[in-house]
Amino acid sequence: MIDGDPVGMVSLAAEQRVRLPALAAGWLTQTFVHWPFRTDQVQRLLPEGLTVDEYEGAAWVSFTPFLMADVRPAVLPGATPGLPTFPETNLRTYVRGPDGRDGLWFLSIEVGNPLMLAARAVGAPYNPGRLSLTHDGDVVRYSGARRGGSPSYEVAVRPGRPLTPTQRDVWLTSRWRAYTRRLGMLWETPVEHEPWSLRAAVLERFEETVTRAAGLPPPEAEPVVHFSEGVRQVRMGASRPLSPSRPAH
């Protein structure tokens, strides 16, 4: 259930079925750190064909560390073991595609598993590095450094009470397609999973240079923070190029 009127908002549940998924995975132990930015500060980082999706007059950027679990080709049975669990951290913003539908644009993706670098073939901005996720009592700690040592981050978050999501909570966490750019074209990757179960969260430590490396100025507002134990039934469709003269369906 969502507090308030959800008309015109992105949906809490997946907007489409991914009937022929390419990959299955789980996204676990995920923290969301969201900041508002001026629209022009984010729009200049987007490729042609994408426009900033605003909420309450601002562009938003989210820093999201988590664990990728059981990544495997979706044609394999669910009981088939996938890749060993590994950390990943995304820096993403919220966009509208050529047909006006909402989605994500990744400013950077930090990953410790080199096999994920294959997604560069469709323009996903994966950067290899050393990442870790540990638990210290009730606190979850994430750290990472791109190969070469910079950019890097150190995050400690204390999850709190479960949330009944507001419109803003849903808008910041629920997206059902990602856009990338490769070979002069936009590509779209559809995603389907169960709704996020969100909790309030408090940052006990947050140091990072990832936003600056992506071309963003320092955030001017305090972040909005969420935590989730994660989603386990992620289905990612095959990426496909979007023709400039033929919007997504």
RAURZI-V50970 format. One record per residue. RES is the residue in three letters. PHI is phi in whole degrees, -180 to 180 (NA if undefined). OMEGA is omega in whole degrees, 0 to 359 (none if undefined). D_LAST is the distance of its C-alpha to the last C-alpha in Angstrom with 1 decimal. Layout:
# RAURZI-V50970
res=RES phi=PHI omega=OMEGA d_last=D_LAST
res=RES phi=PHI omega=OMEGA d_last=D_LAST
This chain:
# RAURZI-V50970
res=MET phi=NA omega=180 d_last=27.7
res=ILE phi=-115 omega=174 d_last=26.9
res=ASP phi=-68 omega=177 d_last=29.7
res=GLY phi=91 omega=184 d_last=28.8
res=ASP phi=-88 omega=184 d_last=26.1
res=PRO phi=-86 omega=184 d_last=22.6
res=VAL phi=-60 omega=179 d_last=20.9
res=GLY phi=82 omega=181 d_last=18.5
res=MET phi=-94 omega=168 d_last=18.8
res=VAL phi=-65 omega=187 d_last=16.6
res=SER phi=-94 omega=177 d_last=17.2
res=LEU phi=-67 omega=178 d_last=20.1
res=ALA phi=-101 omega=184 d_last=18.5
res=ALA phi=-56 omega=181 d_last=15.3
res=GLU phi=-77 omega=182 d_last=12.2
res=GLN phi=-145 omega=170 d_last=10.8
res=ARG phi=-83 omega=172 d_last=12.9
res=VAL phi=-94 omega=190 d_last=13.1
res=ARG phi=-78 omega=179 d_last=14.5
res=LEU phi=-125 omega=183 d_last=15.4
res=PRO phi=-68 omega=174 d_last=16.5
res=ALA phi=-92 omega=181 d_last=18.3
res=LEU phi=-135 omega=170 d_last=20.6
res=ALA phi=-120 omega=182 d_last=22.3
res=ALA phi=-166 omega=167 d_last=24.4
res=GLY phi=-123 omega=175 d_last=26.1
res=TRP phi=-114 omega=192 d_last=26.2
res=LEU phi=-121 omega=174 d_last=29.7
res=THR phi=49 omega=189 d_last=32.3
res=GLN phi=-102 omega=172 d_last=29.9
res=THR phi=-110 omega=177 d_last=31.1
res=PHE phi=-117 omega=174 d_last=29.0
res=VAL phi=-118 omega=188 d_last=30.9
res=HIS phi=-117 omega=174 d_last=29.1
res=TRP phi=-127 omega=168 d_last=30.5
res=PRO phi=-84 omega=175 d_last=29.6
res=PHE phi=-132 omega=170 d_last=29.9
res=ARG phi=-64 omega=184 d_last=30.0
res=THR phi=-59 omega=183 d_last=26.7
res=ASP phi=-66 omega=180 d_last=28.1
res=GLN phi=-68 omega=180 d_last=29.3
res=VAL phi=-96 omega=183 d_last=25.9
res=GLN phi=-57 omega=182 d_last=23.9
res=ARG phi=-68 omega=179 d_last=26.3
res=LEU phi=-94 omega=184 d_last=25.2
res=LEU phi=-97 omega=177 d_last=21.5
res=PRO phi=-78 omega=175 d_last=20.1
res=GLU phi=-58 omega=180 d_last=19.0
res=GLY phi=103 omega=178 d_last=15.4
res=LEU phi=-115 omega=175 d_last=15.9
res=THR phi=-125 omega=178 d_last=17.9
res=VAL phi=-60 omega=171 d_last=20.0
res=ASP phi=-96 omega=186 d_last=18.9
res=GLU phi=-94 omega=168 d_last=22.3
res=TYR phi=-130 omega=182 d_last=24.1
res=GLU phi=53 omega=174 d_last=27.4
res=GLY phi=80 omega=183 d_last=27.4
res=ALA phi=-127 omega=165 d_last=27.3
res=ALA phi=-81 omega=179 d_last=25.1
res=TRP phi=-126 omega=176 d_last=25.4
res=VAL phi=-127 omega=183 d_last=26.0
res=SER phi=-125 omega=175 d_last=26.5
res=PHE phi=-103 omega=190 d_last=28.8
res=THR phi=-133 omega=172 d_last=28.0
res=PRO phi=-85 omega=182 d_last=30.5
res=PHE phi=-166 omega=175 d_last=30.1
res=LEU phi=-108 omega=169 d_last=30.8
res=MET phi=-90 omega=185 d_last=28.4
res=ALA phi=-123 omega=170 d_last=29.7
res=ASP phi=54 omega=178 d_last=29.5
res=VAL phi=-72 omega=182 d_last=26.8
res=ARG phi=-158 omega=172 d_last=26.4
res=PRO phi=-58 omega=186 d_last=24.1
res=ALA phi=-68 omega=179 d_last=22.4
res=VAL phi=-73 omega=179 d_last=23.9
res=LEU phi=-80 omega=178 d_last=27.3
res=PRO phi=-60 omega=182 d_last=28.7
res=GLY phi=-59 omega=180 d_last=28.7
res=ALA phi=-79 omega=181 d_last=32.4
res=THR phi=-74 omega=179 d_last=32.2
res=PRO phi=-62 omega=176 d_last=33.2
res=GLY phi=-102 omega=177 d_last=30.8
res=LEU phi=-65 omega=173 d_last=31.7
res=PRO phi=-58 omega=180 d_last=34.4
res=THR phi=-61 omega=181 d_last=33.3
res=PHE phi=-148 omega=179 d_last=33.1
res=PRO phi=-79 omega=173 d_last=32.4
res=GLU phi=-145 omega=177 d_last=29.5
res=THR phi=-138 omega=181 d_last=29.2
res=ASN phi=-110 omega=166 d_last=26.2
res=LEU phi=-116 omega=192 d_last=26.3
res=ARG phi=-136 omega=173 d_last=23.0
res=THR phi=-135 omega=191 d_last=21.8
res=TYR phi=-110 omega=191 d_last=19.1
res=VAL phi=-136 omega=168 d_last=16.6
res=ARG phi=-116 omega=181 d_last=13.7
res=GLY phi=-84 omega=184 d_last=11.2
res=PRO phi=-59 omega=180 d_last=10.6
res=ASP phi=-99 omega=178 d_last=8.4
res=GLY phi=90 omega=179 d_last=11.0
res=ARG phi=-77 omega=183 d_last=9.7
res=ASP phi=-82 omega=178 d_last=12.7
res=GLY phi=-170 omega=181 d_last=13.5
res=LEU phi=-116 omega=168 d_last=16.6
res=TRP phi=-123 omega=181 d_last=18.3
res=PHE phi=-90 omega=175 d_last=21.4
res=LEU phi=-77 omega=174 d_last=24.5
res=SER phi=-164 omega=175 d_last=26.4
res=ILE phi=-135 omega=177 d_last=26.5
res=GLU phi=-99 omega=184 d_last=30.0
res=VAL phi=-149 omega=179 d_last=30.6
res=GLY phi=-96 omega=181 d_last=33.8
res=ASN phi=-101 omega=185 d_last=32.4
res=PRO phi=-65 omega=179 d_last=32.3
res=LEU phi=-64 omega=181 d_last=30.0
res=MET phi=-71 omega=180 d_last=27.1
res=LEU phi=-65 omega=177 d_last=27.6
res=ALA phi=-61 omega=180 d_last=25.7
res=ALA phi=-69 omega=173 d_last=22.5
res=ARG phi=-61 omega=181 d_last=23.7
res=ALA phi=-61 omega=177 d_last=22.3
res=VAL phi=-110 omega=174 d_last=18.9
res=GLY phi=93 omega=178 d_last=20.6
res=ALA phi=-65 omega=189 d_last=21.2
res=PRO phi=-83 omega=179 d_last=24.5
res=TYR phi=-75 omega=177 d_last=26.7
res=ASN phi=-125 omega=180 d_last=30.4
res=PRO phi=-73 omega=179 d_last=33.0
res=GLY phi=-171 omega=177 d_last=35.8
res=ARG phi=-111 omega=183 d_last=38.0
res=LEU phi=-126 omega=176 d_last=36.6
res=SER phi=-147 omega=174 d_last=38.2
res=LEU phi=-138 omega=181 d_last=37.8
res=THR phi=-135 omega=177 d_last=40.9
res=HIS phi=-115 omega=177 d_last=42.3
res=ASP phi=-129 omega=188 d_last=45.4
res=GLY phi=65 omega=179 d_last=46.3
res=ASP phi=-85 omega=185 d_last=43.7
res=VAL phi=-98 omega=175 d_last=42.3
res=VAL phi=-104 omega=182 d_last=39.4
res=ARG phi=-117 omega=177 d_last=39.9
res=TYR phi=-121 omega=173 d_last=37.4
res=SER phi=-147 omega=179 d_last=38.5
res=GLY phi=-170 omega=175 d_last=37.2
res=ALA phi=-147 omega=177 d_last=38.0
res=ARG phi=-65 omega=178 d_last=36.1
res=ARG phi=-51 omega=187 d_last=38.0
res=GLY phi=102 omega=173 d_last=40.9
res=GLY phi=100 omega=182 d_last=41.3
res=SER phi=-151 omega=358 d_last=39.1
res=PRO phi=-72 omega=183 d_last=37.0
res=SER phi=-150 omega=179 d_last=37.9
res=TYR phi=-157 omega=172 d_last=37.8
res=GLU phi=-138 omega=185 d_last=39.9
res=VAL phi=-133 omega=172 d_last=38.6
res=ALA phi=-130 omega=184 d_last=40.4
res=VAL phi=-130 omega=176 d_last=38.8
res=ARG phi=-110 omega=178 d_last=40.4
res=PRO phi=-65 omega=180 d_last=38.0
res=GLY phi=-119 omega=188 d_last=39.1
res=ARG phi=-73 omega=173 d_last=38.5
res=PRO phi=-62 omega=181 d_last=35.3
res=LEU phi=-114 omega=160 d_last=33.1
res=THR phi=-88 omega=192 d_last=31.5
res=PRO phi=-66 omega=171 d_last=28.5
res=THR phi=-83 omega=175 d_last=28.4
res=GLN phi=-56 omega=181 d_last=25.3
res=ARG phi=-65 omega=178 d_last=26.0
res=ASP phi=-59 omega=180 d_last=26.4
res=VAL phi=-66 omega=181 d_last=23.0
res=TRP phi=-60 omega=184 d_last=21.4
res=LEU phi=-80 omega=188 d_last=23.2
res=THR phi=-117 omega=189 d_last=22.6
res=SER phi=-109 omega=175 d_last=19.3
res=ARG phi=-139 omega=191 d_last=16.1
res=TRP phi=-123 omega=172 d_last=13.3
res=ARG phi=-159 omega=175 d_last=11.9
res=ALA phi=-124 omega=177 d_last=14.1
res=TYR phi=-110 omega=172 d_last=13.9
res=THR phi=-135 omega=178 d_last=16.6
res=ARG phi=-134 omega=181 d_last=17.9
res=ARG phi=-156 omega=177 d_last=19.6
res=LEU phi=57 omega=178 d_last=21.0
res=GLY phi=76 omega=182 d_last=20.0
res=MET phi=-128 omega=168 d_last=16.3
res=LEU phi=-81 omega=175 d_last=14.0
res=TRP phi=-120 omega=179 d_last=12.7
res=GLU phi=-122 omega=176 d_last=10.5
res=THR phi=-122 omega=179 d_last=12.1
res=PRO phi=-80 omega=182 d_last=11.0
res=VAL phi=-136 omega=175 d_last=14.2
res=GLU phi=-138 omega=173 d_last=15.8
res=HIS phi=-163 omega=177 d_last=19.5
res=GLU phi=-67 omega=179 d_last=22.0
res=PRO phi=-61 omega=174 d_last=22.7
res=TRP phi=-67 omega=169 d_last=25.0
res=SER phi=-97 omega=190 d_last=28.6
res=LEU phi=-101 omega=173 d_last=29.9
res=ARG phi=-129 omega=170 d_last=33.5
res=ALA phi=-65 omega=181 d_last=35.3
res=ALA phi=-155 omega=179 d_last=36.6
res=VAL phi=-123 omega=175 d_last=39.3
res=LEU phi=-81 omega=175 d_last=39.4
res=GLU phi=-97 omega=173 d_last=42.9
res=ARG phi=-154 omega=176 d_last=42.2
res=PHE phi=-153 omega=177 d_last=39.5
res=GLU phi=-132 omega=181 d_last=40.2
res=GLU phi=-157 omega=174 d_last=37.6
res=THR phi=-124 omega=182 d_last=37.1
res=VAL phi=-71 omega=181 d_last=33.4
res=THR phi=-63 omega=180 d_last=32.2
res=ARG phi=-63 omega=180 d_last=34.8
res=ALA phi=-64 omega=179 d_last=33.9
res=ALA phi=-81 omega=179 d_last=30.2
res=GLY phi=100 omega=180 d_last=31.6
res=LEU phi=-94 omega=172 d_last=31.8
res=PRO phi=-77 omega=176 d_last=34.9
res=PRO phi=-60 omega=177 d_last=36.7
res=PRO phi=-59 omega=181 d_last=35.1
res=GLU phi=-99 omega=183 d_last=37.1
res=ALA phi=-125 omega=174 d_last=36.4
res=GLU phi=-67 omega=183 d_last=37.1
res=PRO phi=-77 omega=166 d_last=34.1
res=VAL phi=-94 omega=187 d_last=32.4
res=VAL phi=-125 omega=173 d_last=32.8
res=HIS phi=-128 omega=172 d_last=31.3
res=PHE phi=-134 omega=175 d_last=32.1
res=SER phi=-142 omega=171 d_last=30.5
res=GLU phi=-64 omega=171 d_last=31.9
res=GLY phi=119 omega=177 d_last=28.4
res=VAL phi=-125 omega=187 d_last=25.7
res=ARG phi=-109 omega=184 d_last=26.5
res=GLN phi=-115 omega=181 d_last=23.5
res=VAL phi=-87 omega=178 d_last=20.9
res=ARG phi=-125 omega=180 d_last=18.3
res=MET phi=-107 omega=179 d_last=16.4
res=GLY phi=-78 omega=177 d_last=13.8
res=ALA phi=-68 omega=176 d_last=14.2
res=SER phi=-72 omega=179 d_last=13.3
res=ARG phi=-139 omega=179 d_last=11.4
res=PRO phi=-74 omega=176 d_last=11.9
res=LEU phi=-105 omega=177 d_last=9.8
res=SER phi=-71 omega=178 d_last=11.4
res=PRO phi=-57 omega=181 d_last=13.0
res=SER phi=-96 omega=181 d_last=12.4
res=ARG phi=-135 omega=180 d_last=8.7
res=PRO phi=-68 omega=180 d_last=6.6
res=ALA phi=-64 omega=177 d_last=3.8
res=HIS phi=-106 omega=none d_last=0.0
